[in-house]
Amino acid sequence: MREESKNLAVVILNWNGKNWLQKFLPGVVRFSDDAEIYVIDNHSTDDSVEFLKQKFPSVKIIINDKNYGFAGGYNEGLKKINAEYYCLLNSDVEVSENWIKPVLNLFKKDSAISAIQPKILSFNNKQYFEFAGAAGGLIDNLGYPYCRGRIFDDLEEDKGQYNEETEIFWASGCCFFIRSNDFWEQNGFDERFFAHQEEIDLCWRLINSGKKVFYTGKSEVYHVGGGTLNKQSAQKTFLNIRNNLSMMLKNLPFPKLIWLIFFRLCLDGVASFYFAYKNGFSHLWAVARGHFGFYAQLSGTLKRRQKHQKSHYYQTKWLIFKHFLGGKN
């Protein structure tokens, strides 16, 4: 049973993250007076739950019966939370004093806005944007995600250049505000993704259904990044490759879908050698596993295609060539 409705629920998904909760949850509690705070525990094997019960009695705990991953973990836990808005917040995020109000104000300005992210800066280097979201997510014509303030591994210094409020293509899952009605109308995250790019897929589905995704530079948070799976993880490479291809198949319009998928498969093959050179042979195999995983999910992915896919979905063309061959950021 869901509890009595609140305006905003700040929801942290936890898996063996006691150290992150110990470090960052006090700030969330301190600066979230207008919200109900929840922790969804994704079947942790550490003493996270006991720690929460003892140290944070005001925080409500939802315990999943197994580790469903990021996508499934939130889907399971959010079924038990009744609120007008959800804020899905990573456990390794430090929030700032005025992080909630600008987001809620933006929601109230336009009922077509479904999801919003704040400015995401690096906790370890607070003058720079953080990898996972930066100043709002975009996508190129080949389906490569990038951010304002971050293209692939290159990060910008924050000089106030992204302090405005503007429409974007995807909001980062590390601090993801969404109207609960819109979340459930889209059946939440695609649980097959397990983790990585599920928020991009959800935002793409929202946009295809006529909704908007926004960024506000009036709210700031600081993200450690890699708290669960670091950037050099071969498993992360596998998930990103598989999920990106599935996301494209779900959301791209015909007829460009066929040649784009084929072209991306070829580019991934080339990229696998770069990954192997940079991070080790396991990443080359991770790309291959990502392709096999994409094929294994093919039937289910096709069934999840919506009736309508917008033809203009991208903000730039040929990002990978402009960046790696042209040196443009």
C-alpha positions in Angstrom: 0.0 0.0 0.0 1.2 3.5 -0.9 1.4 6.0 1.9 -0.5 9.3 2.1 0.5 11.6 -0.8 3.2 14.2 -0.3 4.3 16.9 -2.8 7.8 15.6 -3.2 9.5 12.4 -2.4 13.4 12.4 -2.4 14.2 8.7 -3.0 17.7 7.2 -2.7 18.4 3.8 -4.1 20.9 2.0 -1.9 22.9 -1.2 -2.4 25.7 -1.7 0.1 26.2 2.0 0.3 26.4 2.7 4.0 29.5 4.8 3.6 27.8 7.0 1.1 24.7 7.4 3.3 26.8 8.2 6.2 28.6 10.9 4.3 25.8 12.5 2.2 22.4 11.7 3.8 22.7 14.3 6.6 22.9 17.0 4.0 19.8 15.7 2.2 17.9 15.6 5.4 19.1 19.1 6.4 18.2 20.8 3.0 15.0 18.9 2.1 12.4 20.3 4.6 9.7 20.3 2.0 10.2 16.6 1.0 9.6 13.2 2.4 12.9 11.2 2.3 13.0 7.6 1.4 15.7 5.0 1.0 15.0 2.0 -1.2 17.4 -0.7 -0.1 18.2 -3.0 -3.1 18.8 -6.1 -0.9 22.1 -4.9 0.6 24.4 -7.3 2.4 26.0 -4.7 4.6 24.4 -3.1 7.6 22.9 -0.1 5.7 19.3 -0.8 6.9 20.2 -1.1 10.6 22.4 2.1 10.3 19.4 4.0 8.8 17.0 2.8 11.5 19.4 3.9 14.3 20.8 7.2 12.8 18.0 8.5 10.6 14.6 7.6 12.1 12.8 10.3 10.0 13.9 8.6 6.8 11.5 6.0 5.5 12.9 2.7 4.4 11.6 0.4 1.6 13.3 -3.0 1.3 13.4 -4.8 -2.0 13.5 -8.6 -1.9 16.5 -8.8 -4.2 18.9 -6.5 -6.2 16.9 -5.4 -9.1 19.5 -3.0 -10.4 19.0 0.7 -10.8 16.0 0.5 -13.2 14.2 -2.4 -11.5 15.1 -1.2 -8.0 13.4 2.1 -8.5 10.4 0.6 -10.2 9.9 -1.8 -7.3 10.4 0.7 -4.6 8.4 3.6 -6.1 5.3 1.5 -6.2 5.1 2.0 -2.5 5.5 5.8 -2.6 2.7 8.2 -3.2 3.9 11.7 -4.2 3.2 14.3 -6.9 6.9 14.4 -7.8 9.8 12.0 -7.4 13.4 13.0 -7.0 15.6 10.0 -7.7 18.9 10.8 -6.0 22.1 8.8 -6.1 23.6 8.0 -2.7 26.9 9.7 -3.6 25.4 13.1 -4.2 25.9 16.2 -2.0 23.0 18.6 -2.3 23.1 22.3 -1.7 20.9 24.5 0.4 18.5 25.7 -2.3 18.4 22.6 -4.5 14.7 21.8 -4.5 12.8 25.0 -4.8 14.0 26.0 -8.3 13.0 22.6 -9.7 9.5 22.7 -8.2 9.0 26.3 -9.5 9.9 25.1 -13.0 7.4 22.2 -12.8 4.7 24.7 -11.9 5.5 27.0 -14.8 4.7 24.4 -17.5 2.6 21.3 -17.0 4.2 19.8 -20.1 7.5 19.5 -18.3 7.8 15.9 -17.1 11.5 15.6 -16.0 14.1 18.1 -14.7 17.7 17.9 -13.6 19.8 20.5 -11.8 23.4 21.5 -12.5 25.6 18.6 -11.6 29.1 19.5 -10.6 32.0 17.2 -9.5 32.2 16.6 -5.7 36.0 16.1 -6.0 36.6 19.2 -8.1 33.7 21.6 -7.6 34.7 24.1 -10.2 34.1 21.5 -13.0 31.0 19.7 -14.3 30.5 16.0 -13.4 30.5 13.3 -16.0 27.0 11.9 -15.3 24.7 14.7 -16.4 26.7 18.0 -16.2 24.4 20.8 -17.4 21.8 18.6 -19.1 21.8 15.7 -21.6 21.6 15.9 -25.4 22.0 13.3 -28.1 23.5 13.3 -31.7 22.0 11.8 -34.8 23.8 8.5 -34.2 22.3 8.1 -30.8 25.5 9.0 -28.8 24.5 10.8 -25.5 26.5 13.8 -24.4 26.0 16.7 -22.1 26.3 20.5 -22.0 29.6 20.7 -20.1 30.8 17.2 -20.9 31.5 15.5 -24.2 32.7 11.9 -23.8 35.5 12.2 -21.2 36.1 16.0 -21.6 34.7 18.2 -18.9 34.2 21.9 -18.8 34.9 24.3 -16.0 31.8 25.9 -14.6 32.0 29.6 -15.3 28.3 30.3 -15.2 27.8 29.5 -18.8 24.9 27.1 -18.1 23.1 29.0 -15.3 19.9 29.4 -17.3 16.8 27.1 -17.5 16.4 25.4 -20.8 14.9 22.4 -22.6 17.2 19.4 -22.9 16.9 15.8 -24.3 17.6 13.8 -21.2 18.0 14.3 -17.5 20.7 12.5 -15.5 19.6 9.6 -13.3 22.0 10.8 -10.6 19.5 13.6 -9.7 16.3 13.0 -11.6 13.1 14.9 -10.8 10.0 13.6 -12.5 6.2 13.9 -12.2 5.0 10.6 -10.7 2.0 10.4 -13.1 4.4 10.7 -16.1 6.7 8.1 -14.7 4.0 5.5 -14.4 2.3 6.4 -17.7 5.6 5.3 -19.3 5.7 2.2 -17.0 8.8 3.5 -15.3 12.3 2.5 -16.4 12.9 -0.4 -18.7 14.0 -3.0 -16.2 15.9 -5.0 -18.8 18.5 -2.3 -18.9 19.4 -3.1 -15.2 21.6 0.1 -15.1 22.9 2.8 -17.4 21.0 4.8 -20.0 17.6 3.8 -18.6 17.0 7.5 -17.8 17.8 8.5 -21.4 15.4 5.9 -22.7 12.7 7.1 -20.3 13.2 10.7 -21.4 13.2 9.8 -25.1 9.8 8.0 -24.5 8.5 11.1 -22.7 9.5 13.3 -25.6 8.0 11.0 -28.1 4.7 11.2 -26.2 4.8 15.0 -26.4 6.3 15.9 -23.0 9.3 18.1 -22.2 12.6 17.5 -20.3 14.3 20.5 -18.7 17.5 21.7 -17.0 17.8 24.4 -14.3 21.1 26.0 -13.5 19.4 27.6 -10.4 19.8 24.3 -8.5 23.2 22.7 -7.9 24.3 19.3 -6.6 27.8 17.7 -6.4 28.3 14.1 -7.6 31.1 11.8 -6.7 30.5 9.4 -9.6 31.4 5.8 -9.9 30.0 5.0 -6.5 28.5 1.7 -7.8 30.3 1.0 -11.0 33.4 3.0 -12.0 34.0 4.5 -15.5 36.6 1.9 -16.3 34.4 -1.1 -15.6 34.0 -3.6 -18.4 30.5 -4.3 -17.1 29.6 -0.7 -17.6 30.9 -0.8 -21.2 28.7 -3.9 -21.8 25.6 -2.2 -20.3 26.1 1.0 -22.2 26.6 -0.7 -25.5 23.6 -3.1 -25.1 21.3 -0.5 -23.6 22.1 2.2 -26.1 21.3 0.0 -29.1 18.1 -1.2 -27.5 17.1 2.4 -26.7 17.7 3.4 -30.3 15.6 0.5 -31.6 12.7 1.5 -29.2 12.7 5.2 -30.0 14.0 6.0 -33.4 11.6 6.5 -36.3 11.5 4.3 -39.4 13.0 4.2 -42.0 16.3 5.8 -40.7 16.3 3.3 -37.9 17.6 0.4 -40.0 20.7 2.1 -41.4 21.5 3.9 -38.2 21.5 0.7 -36.1 23.7 -1.0 -38.7 26.1 1.9 -38.8 26.3 2.0 -35.0 27.1 -1.7 -34.9 30.0 -1.1 -37.2 31.2 1.9 -35.2 31.0 -0.1 -32.0 33.3 -2.7 -33.6 35.9 -0.1 -34.4 35.5 1.5 -30.9 36.0 -1.8 -29.2 39.7 -1.7 -30.3 40.0 1.8 -28.8 38.5 0.6 -25.6 40.8 -2.4 -25.5 43.8 -0.1 -26.0 42.7 2.3 -23.4 41.2 0.1 -20.7 42.1 -3.5 -21.5 41.0 -6.5 -23.6 38.0 -7.1 -21.3 36.4 -4.0 -22.8 36.7 -5.4 -26.4 34.8 -8.5 -25.2 32.3 -6.3 -23.4 31.4 -4.6 -26.7 30.8 -8.0 -28.3 28.7 -9.1 -25.3 26.8 -5.9 -25.6 25.9 -6.7 -29.2 24.9 -10.3 -28.3 22.8 -8.9 -25.4 21.1 -6.5 -27.9 20.2 -9.4 -30.2 18.9 -11.5 -27.3 16.5 -8.7 -26.3 15.4 -7.9 -29.9 11.9 -9.3 -29.8 11.1 -7.6 -26.5 12.5 -4.3 -27.6 10.4 -4.3 -30.7 7.3 -4.9 -28.6 8.1 -1.9 -26.5 8.2 0.6 -29.4 5.6 3.3 -29.0 3.1 4.2 -31.8 4.9 7.5 -32.5 8.6 8.4 -32.7 9.6 12.0 -33.4 11.9 12.3 -36.5 13.9 15.2 -35.1 15.5 14.0 -31.9 19.1 15.2 -32.0 20.9 18.5 -31.4 24.0 17.9 -33.5 25.3 15.5 -36.2 28.3 13.2 -36.2 29.5 14.0 -32.7 32.0 11.2 -32.5 33.8 12.3 -35.7 33.8 16.0 -34.8 35.2 15.2 -31.3 37.8 12.5 -32.0 38.8 13.5 -35.5 38.1 17.3 -35.4 39.0 17.9 -31.8 35.8 19.8 -31.2 34.1 20.0 -27.7 
